Amino acid sequence: MNINPIIQQGLEQGLIKLDNDKKYITYVQQNKRRNYADPEEQVQAETFLKLILNYGYSPSHIQLFVKVTMGSTTKEADIVVYHDDACQAPYIIVECKKPDISEQEFNNYSSKPMPH
């Protein structure tokens, strides 16, 4: 498996770790281990790293896999970027999908109500 340059940069900077088989990724700041073989997880990892390395958000202001309330149900947001150090004031909520979803699937996800 070739490693995407942003993933390589994240490894070098100690933001993430991959196991020897590159099947599992660990997000170091939160010590969360996930299945990197899942295409959606690869998108999440790249997005997480781009937020830090390309856009300059602090890793301490980013939480992964956060429970959020959407209407009367609780869901899991893939990535939440917060305004504050205490991670209490959400600024950006990111929902990642595998790279090859259809236009209809994209529109379905993007039309869902925002959490509160």
DOZA-965519 format. One record per residue: y, x, z of N, C-alpha, C in turn. Coordinates in Angstrom, 3 decimals, padded with zeros to 6 digits. Layout:
# DOZA-965519
n_v->Y; n_u->X; n_w->Z; ca_v->Y; ca_u->X; ca_w->Z; c_v->Y; c_u->X; c_w->Z
...
***
This chain:
# DOZA-965519
n_v->-001.177; n_u->000.848; n_w->000.000; ca_v->000.000; ca_u->000.000; ca_w->000.000; c_v->001.238; c_u->000.892; c_w->000.000
n_v->002.086; n_u->000.726; n_w->-001.014; ca_v->003.357; ca_u->001.443; ca_w->-001.042; c_v->004.279; c_u->000.838; c_w->000.002
n_v->005.059; n_u->001.693; n_w->000.632; ca_v->005.980; ca_u->001.208; ca_w->001.650; c_v->007.363; c_u->001.044; c_w->001.039
n_v->007.921; n_u->-000.140; n_w->001.199; ca_v->009.265; ca_u->-000.457; ca_w->000.761; c_v->010.235; c_u->000.527; c_w->001.438
n_v->011.265; n_u->001.002; n_w->000.719; ca_v->012.206; ca_u->001.967; ca_w->001.311; c_v->012.884; c_u->001.476; c_w->002.593
n_v->013.211; n_u->000.192; n_w->002.686; ca_v->013.847; ca_u->-000.315; ca_w->003.904; c_v->012.865; c_u->-000.290; c_w->005.073
n_v->011.587; n_u->-000.528; n_w->004.782; ca_v->010.552; ca_u->-000.434; ca_w->005.818; c_v->010.416; c_u->001.017; c_w->006.269
n_v->010.396; n_u->001.936; n_w->005.334; ca_v->010.309; ca_u->003.362; ca_w->005.659; c_v->011.480; c_u->003.781; c_w->006.546
n_v->012.666; n_u->003.324; n_w->006.202; ca_v->013.852; ca_u->003.644; ca_w->006.991; c_v->013.731; c_u->003.064; c_w->008.411
n_v->013.226; n_u->001.844; n_w->008.517; ca_v->013.012; ca_u->001.228; ca_w->009.831; c_v->012.010; c_u->001.993; c_w->010.671
n_v->010.960; n_u->002.510; n_w->010.013; ca_v->009.973; ca_u->003.335; ca_w->010.709; c_v->010.614; c_u->004.624; c_w->011.211
n_v->011.375; n_u->005.269; n_w->010.341; ca_v->012.014; ca_u->006.538; ca_w->010.692; c_v->013.019; c_u->006.379; c_w->011.825
n_v->013.685; n_u->005.246; n_w->011.888; ca_v->014.684; ca_u->005.016; ca_w->012.932; c_v->014.093; c_u->004.387; c_w->014.192
n_v->012.777; n_u->004.155; n_w->014.201; ca_v->012.113; ca_u->003.635; ca_w->015.387; c_v->012.370; c_u->002.167; c_w->015.663
n_v->012.788; n_u->001.425; n_w->014.640; ca_v->013.023; ca_u->-000.005; ca_w->014.814; c_v->011.725; c_u->-000.805; c_w->014.737
n_v->010.784; n_u->-000.302; n_w->013.960; ca_v->009.477; ca_u->-000.939; ca_w->013.790; c_v->008.392; c_u->000.132; c_w->013.823
n_v->007.165; n_u->-000.309; n_w->014.004; ca_v->005.983; ca_u->000.548; ca_w->013.891; c_v->004.947; c_u->-000.212; c_w->013.080
n_v->004.185; n_u->000.492; n_w->012.277; ca_v->003.030; ca_u->-000.082; ca_w->011.580; c_v->001.784; c_u->000.589; c_w->012.118
n_v->000.693; n_u->-000.172; n_w->012.251; ca_v->-000.561; ca_u->000.464; ca_w->012.665; c_v->-001.084; c_u->001.312; c_w->011.510
n_v->-002.115; n_u->002.096; n_w->011.747; ca_v->-002.634; ca_u->003.026; ca_w->010.741; c_v->-003.055; c_u->002.349; c_w->009.451
n_v->-003.571; n_u->001.133; n_w->009.537; ca_v->-004.021; ca_u->000.403; ca_w->008.349; c_v->-002.897; c_u->-000.414; c_w->007.704
n_v->-001.719; n_u->-000.396; n_w->008.314; ca_v->-000.559; ca_u->-001.178; ca_w->007.843; c_v->-000.855; c_u->-002.675; c_w->007.812
n_v->-001.708; n_u->-003.118; n_w->008.736; ca_v->-002.024; ca_u->-004.540; ca_w->008.841; c_v->-001.143; c_u->-005.233; c_w->009.868
n_v->-000.638; n_u->-004.461; n_w->010.828; ca_v->000.177; ca_u->-005.042; ca_w->011.889; c_v->001.478; c_u->-004.277; c_w->012.029
n_v->002.540; n_u->-005.045; n_w->012.273; ca_v->003.864; ca_u->-004.483; ca_w->012.508; c_v->004.266; c_u->-004.796; c_w->013.937
n_v->004.921; n_u->-003.849; n_w->014.577; ca_v->005.488; ca_u->-004.079; ca_w->015.896; c_v->006.996; c_u->-003.918; c_w->015.791
n_v->007.722; n_u->-004.929; n_w->016.250; ca_v->009.176; ca_u->-004.870; ca_w->016.330; c_v->009.485; c_u->-004.254; c_w->017.692
n_v->009.930; n_u->-003.016; n_w->017.673; ca_v->010.008; ca_u->-002.189; ca_w->018.876; c_v->010.892; c_u->-002.798; c_w->019.955
n_v->012.092; n_u->-003.246; n_w->019.625; ca_v->013.049; ca_u->-003.764; ca_w->020.618; c_v->012.435; c_u->-004.894; c_w->021.448
n_v->011.661; n_u->-005.766; n_w->020.802; ca_v->011.075; ca_u->-006.906; ca_w->021.513; c_v->009.590; c_u->-006.714; c_w->021.807
n_v->009.032; n_u->-005.619; n_w->021.350; ca_v->007.609; ca_u->-005.341; ca_w->021.531; c_v->006.744; c_u->-006.517; c_w->021.064
n_v->007.076; n_u->-007.039; n_w->019.872; ca_v->006.312; ca_u->-008.141; ca_w->019.277; c_v->005.477; c_u->-007.582; c_w->018.140
n_v->004.187; n_u->-007.877; n_w->018.186; ca_v->003.240; ca_u->-007.415; ca_w->017.167; c_v->002.857; c_u->-008.599; c_w->016.296
n_v->002.952; n_u->-008.405; n_w->014.971; ca_v->002.680; ca_u->-009.485; ca_w->014.029; c_v->001.813; c_u->-008.986; c_w->012.881
n_v->001.252; n_u->-009.930; n_w->012.127; ca_v->000.353; ca_u->-009.638; ca_w->011.015; c_v->001.158; c_u->-009.246; c_w->009.775
n_v->001.272; n_u->-007.950; n_w->009.501; ca_v->002.052; ca_u->-007.461; ca_w->008.368; c_v->001.367; c_u->-007.729; c_w->007.033
n_v->000.093; n_u->-008.078; n_w->007.048; ca_v->-000.615; ca_u->-008.423; ca_w->005.806; c_v->-000.134; c_u->-009.765; c_w->005.250
n_v->000.496; n_u->-010.563; n_w->006.083; ca_v->001.040; ca_u->-011.860; ca_w->005.666; c_v->002.321; c_u->-011.618; c_w->004.862
n_v->002.392; n_u->-012.110; n_w->003.616; ca_v->003.588; ca_u->-011.882; ca_w->002.783; c_v->004.888; c_u->-012.372; c_w->003.426
n_v->004.827; n_u->-013.471; n_w->004.152; ca_v->006.027; ca_u->-013.965; ca_w->004.824; c_v->006.494; c_u->-012.985; c_w->005.897
n_v->005.556; n_u->-012.355; n_w->006.589; ca_v->005.910; ca_u->-011.363; ca_w->007.616; c_v->006.597; c_u->-010.162; c_w->006.985
n_v->006.174; n_u->-009.780; n_w->005.789; ca_v->006.811; ca_u->-008.671; ca_w->005.086; c_v->008.267; c_u->-009.012; c_w->004.770
n_v->008.528; n_u->-010.251; n_w->004.362; ca_v->009.900; ca_u->-010.704; ca_w->004.103; c_v->010.705; c_u->-010.691; c_w->005.400
n_v->010.102; n_u->-011.146; n_w->006.490; ca_v->010.790; ca_u->-011.161; ca_w->007.781; c_v->011.159; c_u->-009.741; c_w->008.212
n_v->010.232; n_u->-008.808; n_w->008.049; ca_v->010.490; ca_u->-007.415; ca_w->008.430; c_v->011.627; c_u->-006.827; c_w->007.608
n_v->011.602; n_u->-007.058; n_w->006.300; ca_v->012.664; ca_u->-006.543; ca_w->005.435; c_v->014.013; c_u->-007.162; c_w->005.795
n_v->014.023; n_u->-008.450; n_w->006.061; ca_v->015.265; ca_u->-009.137; ca_w->006.419; c_v->015.809; c_u->-008.615; c_w->007.739
n_v->014.961; n_u->-008.477; n_w->008.726; ca_v->015.332; ca_u->-007.928; ca_w->010.032; c_v->015.986; c_u->-006.553; c_w->009.856
n_v->015.340; n_u->-005.705; n_w->009.075; ca_v->015.860; ca_u->-004.346; ca_w->008.886; c_v->017.149; c_u->-004.329; c_w->008.073
n_v->017.251; n_u->-005.196; n_w->007.079; ca_v->018.498; ca_u->-005.267; ca_w->006.298; c_v->019.672; c_u->-005.698; c_w->007.167
n_v->019.440; n_u->-006.643; n_w->008.081; ca_v->020.503; ca_u->-007.076; ca_w->008.976; c_v->021.046; c_u->-005.903; c_w->009.798
n_v->020.162; n_u->-005.005; n_w->010.208; ca_v->020.557; ca_u->-003.855; ca_w->011.018; c_v->021.082; c_u->-002.711; c_w->010.146
n_v->020.292; n_u->-002.311; n_w->009.165; ca_v->020.590; ca_u->-001.097; ca_w->008.394; c_v->021.630; c_u->-001.298; c_w->007.295
n_v->021.646; n_u->-002.461; n_w->006.675; ca_v->022.594; ca_u->-002.704; ca_w->005.579; c_v->023.858; c_u->-003.427; c_w->006.036
n_v->023.713; n_u->-004.318; n_w->007.022; ca_v->024.849; ca_u->-005.141; ca_w->007.428; c_v->025.435; c_u->-004.754; c_w->008.780
n_v->024.791; n_u->-003.842; n_w->009.483; ca_v->025.361; ca_u->-003.289; ca_w->010.708; c_v->025.239; c_u->-004.121; c_w->011.961
n_v->024.386; n_u->-005.135; n_w->011.989; ca_v->024.193; ca_u->-005.904; ca_w->013.211; c_v->023.404; c_u->-005.069; c_w->014.214
n_v->023.746; n_u->-005.205; n_w->015.468; ca_v->023.073; ca_u->-004.460; ca_w->016.526; c_v->021.680; c_u->-005.035; c_w->016.782
n_v->020.671; n_u->-004.177; n_w->016.894; ca_v->019.325; ca_u->-004.690; ca_w->017.210; c_v->019.296; c_u->-005.496; c_w->018.511
n_v->020.193; n_u->-005.166; n_w->019.433; ca_v->020.217; ca_u->-005.896; ca_w->020.708; c_v->020.785; c_u->-007.306; c_w->020.562
n_v->021.394; n_u->-007.607; n_w->019.416; ca_v->021.929; ca_u->-008.946; ca_w->019.160; c_v->021.000; c_u->-009.773; c_w->018.272
n_v->019.817; n_u->-009.244; n_w->017.982; ca_v->018.860; ca_u->-009.936; ca_w->017.114; c_v->017.599; c_u->-010.255; c_w->017.894
n_v->017.194; n_u->-011.507; n_w->017.827; ca_v->015.933; ca_u->-011.937; ca_w->018.430; c_v->015.041; c_u->-012.488; c_w->017.323
n_v->013.770; n_u->-012.212; n_w->017.426; ca_v->012.789; ca_u->-012.664; ca_w->016.447; c_v->011.931; c_u->-013.777; c_w->017.038
n_v->011.594; n_u->-014.747; n_w->016.176; ca_v->010.636; ca_u->-015.792; ca_w->016.536; c_v->011.102; c_u->-016.562; c_w->017.778
n_v->012.292; n_u->-017.149; n_w->017.654; ca_v->012.987; ca_u->-017.824; ca_w->018.745; c_v->012.708; c_u->-019.324; c_w->018.691
n_v->012.390; n_u->-019.900; n_w->019.827; ca_v->012.207; ca_u->-021.353; ca_w->019.917; c_v->013.575; c_u->-022.021; c_w->019.823
n_v->013.693; n_u->-022.983; n_w->018.901; ca_v->014.937; ca_u->-023.737; ca_w->018.723; c_v->014.608; c_u->-025.224; c_w->018.663
n_v->015.556; n_u->-026.043; n_w->019.109; ca_v->015.386; ca_u->-027.486; ca_w->019.077; c_v->015.999; c_u->-028.018; c_w->017.790
n_v->015.208; n_u->-028.786; n_w->017.060; ca_v->015.663; ca_u->-029.428; ca_w->015.824; c_v->015.378; c_u->-030.914; c_w->015.981
n_v->016.426; n_u->-031.664; n_w->016.291; ca_v->016.218; ca_u->-033.076; ca_w->016.586; c_v->015.449; c_u->-033.201; c_w->017.883
n_v->014.314; n_u->-033.876; n_w->017.821; ca_v->013.514; ca_u->-034.045; ca_w->019.033; c_v->012.322; c_u->-033.088; c_w->019.077
n_v->012.232; n_u->-032.172; n_w->018.097; ca_v->011.112; ca_u->-031.238; ca_w->018.071; c_v->011.586; c_u->-029.803; c_w->018.290
n_v->010.667; n_u->-028.988; n_w->018.752; ca_v->010.933; ca_u->-027.571; ca_w->018.944; c_v->010.215; c_u->-026.800; c_w->017.854
n_v->010.936; n_u->-025.918; n_w->017.211; ca_v->010.384; ca_u->-025.083; ca_w->016.137; c_v->010.656; c_u->-023.634; c_w->016.480
n_v->010.166; n_u->-022.747; n_w->015.617; ca_v->010.399; ca_u->-021.325; ca_w->015.805; c_v->011.250; c_u->-020.796; c_w->014.654
n_v->012.434; n_u->-020.277; n_w->014.967; ca_v->013.278; ca_u->-019.633; ca_w->013.965; c_v->012.796; c_u->-018.199; c_w->013.809
n_v->012.723; n_u->-017.731; n_w->012.575; ca_v->012.224; ca_u->-016.374; ca_w->012.336; c_v->013.143; c_u->-015.318; c_w->012.933
n_v->014.437; n_u->-015.427; n_w->012.659; ca_v->015.403; ca_u->-014.431; ca_w->013.120; c_v->016.673; c_u->-015.152; c_w->013.545
n_v->017.196; n_u->-014.770; n_w->014.700; ca_v->018.491; ca_u->-015.280; ca_w->015.151; c_v->019.368; c_u->-014.080; c_w->015.493
n_v->020.570; n_u->-014.053; n_w->014.898; ca_v->021.572; ca_u->-013.043; ca_w->015.218; c_v->022.588; c_u->-013.712; c_w->016.132
n_v->022.886; n_u->-013.058; n_w->017.250; ca_v->023.785; ca_u->-013.625; ca_w->018.250; c_v->025.140; c_u->-012.925; c_w->018.243
n_v->026.160; n_u->-013.672; n_w->018.681; ca_v->027.511; ca_u->-013.129; ca_w->018.844; c_v->027.603; c_u->-012.207; c_w->020.057
n_v->026.809; n_u->-012.467; n_w->021.068; ca_v->026.997; ca_u->-011.851; ca_w->022.378; c_v->025.812; c_u->-011.009; c_w->022.813
n_v->026.077; n_u->-010.117; n_w->023.774; ca_v->025.039; ca_u->-009.229; ca_w->024.308; c_v->023.934; c_u->-009.990; c_w->025.028
n_v->024.260; n_u->-011.128; n_w->025.616; ca_v->023.268; ca_u->-011.905; ca_w->026.369; c_v->022.386; c_u->-012.759; c_w->025.452
n_v->022.685; n_u->-012.741; n_w->024.156; ca_v->021.927; ca_u->-013.537; ca_w->023.170; c_v->021.905; c_u->-015.017; c_w->023.551
n_v->023.098; n_u->-015.538; n_w->023.836; ca_v->023.240; ca_u->-016.950; ca_w->024.183; c_v->024.010; c_u->-017.738; c_w->023.124
n_v->024.803; n_u->-017.034; n_w->022.276; ca_v->025.640; ca_u->-017.710; ca_w->021.284; c_v->025.159; c_u->-017.348; c_w->019.875
n_v->024.303; n_u->-018.193; n_w->019.275; ca_v->023.779; ca_u->-017.888; ca_w->017.937; c_v->024.897; c_u->-017.806; c_w->016.900
n_v->024.774; n_u->-016.842; n_w->016.016; ca_v->025.736; ca_u->-016.631; ca_w->014.933; c_v->025.088; c_u->-016.913; c_w->013.578
n_v->023.874; n_u->-016.409; n_w->013.388; ca_v->023.118; ca_u->-016.601; ca_w->012.149; c_v->021.684; c_u->-016.960; c_w->012.508
n_v->021.145; n_u->-017.966; n_w->011.851; ca_v->019.730; ca_u->-018.319; ca_w->011.998; c_v->019.084; c_u->-018.130; c_w->010.633
n_v->018.003; n_u->-017.355; n_w->010.602; ca_v->017.334; ca_u->-017.018; ca_w->009.342; c_v->015.913; c_u->-017.567; c_w->009.359
n_v->015.568; n_u->-018.299; n_w->008.331; ca_v->014.195; ca_u->-018.776; ca_w->008.117; c_v->013.676; c_u->-018.070; c_w->006.869
n_v->012.645; n_u->-017.280; n_w->007.024; ca_v->012.087; ca_u->-016.513; ca_w->005.905; c_v->010.873; c_u->-017.225; c_w->005.314
n_v->010.703; n_u->-017.052; n_w->004.039; ca_v->009.538; ca_u->-017.593; ca_w->003.330; c_v->008.952; c_u->-016.499; c_w->002.458
n_v->007.685; n_u->-016.645; n_w->002.115; ca_v->007.042; ca_u->-015.666; ca_w->001.246; c_v->007.811; c_u->-015.565; c_w->-000.070
n_v->007.707; n_u->-014.461; n_w->-000.777; ca_v->008.547; ca_u->-014.230; ca_w->-001.954; c_v->008.330; c_u->-015.196; c_w->-003.115
n_v->007.181; n_u->-015.793; n_w->-003.221; ca_v->006.866; ca_u->-016.557; ca_w->-004.433; c_v->006.854; c_u->-018.073; c_w->-004.236
n_v->007.780; n_u->-018.605; n_w->-003.421; ca_v->007.831; ca_u->-020.062; ca_w->-003.282; c_v->008.525; c_u->-020.669; c_w->-004.497
n_v->008.225; n_u->-021.918; n_w->-004.758; ca_v->008.821; ca_u->-022.611; ca_w->-005.905; c_v->010.245; c_u->-023.058; c_w->-005.576
n_v->010.982; n_u->-023.427; n_w->-006.593; ca_v->012.341; ca_u->-023.951; ca_w->-006.415; c_v->012.312; c_u->-025.207; c_w->-005.548
n_v->011.308; n_u->-026.053; n_w->-005.752; ca_v->011.189; ca_u->-027.281; ca_w->-004.965; c_v->010.953; c_u->-026.951; c_w->-003.487
n_v->010.068; n_u->-025.980; n_w->-003.212; ca_v->009.827; ca_u->-025.582; ca_w->-001.826; c_v->011.104; c_u->-025.033; c_w->-001.193
n_v->011.830; n_u->-024.201; n_w->-001.941; ca_v->013.079; ca_u->-023.633; ca_w->-001.434; c_v->014.061; c_u->-024.744; c_w->-001.086
n_v->014.241; n_u->-025.685; n_w->-001.993; ca_v->015.167; ca_u->-026.787; ca_w->-001.753; c_v->014.748; c_u->-027.636; c_w->-000.561
n_v->013.445; n_u->-027.822; n_w->-000.395; ca_v->012.931; ca_u->-028.592; ca_w->000.736; c_v->013.286; c_u->-027.896; c_w->002.056
n_v->013.087; n_u->-026.586; n_w->002.119; ca_v->013.399; ca_u->-025.846; ca_w->003.342; c_v->014.900; c_u->-025.783; c_w->003.586
n_v->015.683; n_u->-025.594; n_w->002.543; ca_v->017.120; ca_u->-025.417; ca_w->002.734; c_v->017.835; c_u->-026.723; c_w->003.062
n_v->017.192; n_u->-027.857; n_w->002.864; ca_v->017.833; ca_u->-029.141; ca_w->003.163; c_v->017.493; c_u->-029.651; c_w->004.571
n_v->016.703; n_u->-028.907; n_w->005.314; ca_v->016.336; ca_u->-029.348; ca_w->006.665; c_v->017.524; c_u->-029.213; c_w->007.602
n_v->017.607; n_u->-030.054; n_w->008.624; ca_v->018.725; ca_u->-029.991; ca_w->009.570; c_v->018.723; c_u->-028.676; c_w->010.355
n_v->019.911; n_u->-028.249; n_w->010.729; ca_v->020.064; ca_u->-027.026; ca_w->011.518; c_v->019.717; c_u->-027.295; c_w->012.974
n_v->019.169; n_u->-026.293; n_w->013.661; ca_v->018.860; ca_u->-026.463; ca_w->015.083; c_v->020.138; c_u->-026.495; c_w->015.925
n_v->020.004; n_u->-027.026; n_w->017.108; ca_v->021.134; ca_u->-027.063; ca_w->018.046; c_v->020.652; c_u->-026.809; c_w->019.459
***
